[in-house]
Amino acid sequence: MCAYVTRRLIFLPVLLIIVLAALTAYTAFNHAAALRRGQEDVNHTHQVMETTQRLFSSIQDAETGQRGYLLTERDDYLQPWRTGTVVIPQELSRLRRLIADNPEQIERVGQLQQATTLRLVILRETVEAMQRGETQVARDMIRSGRG
C-alpha cells in the first residue's frame, strides 16, 4: 500500500505539470494566431492607404498636366494627364478589390469613383477644347469651378 501511495503522490504532480504545459502551449498557439491575424490586418490597412495615396497623386498629376497644357499649349505637358487617365481607373479598381469586405468603405469608394470620374471628364473636356483651338472655352470651363 505504501508503494501505491508513493506512485500516486508522484503521478499527481506529473499530471499537473503535463496539464499546465498543454495549457501553456494552447495559449501560446492562440496568441500567435491572433498576432498573425493582427499583422495581416495592419498589412491590409497599409495597402489600402498606399493605394489611396497613389490614386490621389495620380489625380493631382493629371490636373497638373492639364493645367500646364492649358497655360503653355505644349503637348508635352499632357503626359501626366495621359498617364493619369490610364492609372486612375486601375488604382480605383485595386482599391475596390482591397475593401471588398467592408460595406461602409465600398460605399465611400463608390462616391470617390463618381467624383473622380466627373473630374476626369472635366479635365478631358478642357483639354479637348484647347486642342480644337477653343482656348477661351477651356479657360472658362476652369473658371467656372465645375468639378
PyMOL commands that set and color helices and strands:
alter all, ss='L'
color gray80, all
select helices_A, chain A and resi 2-72+75-98+103-131+135-143
alter helices_A, ss='H'
color red, helices_A
deselect
rebuild
show_as cartoon
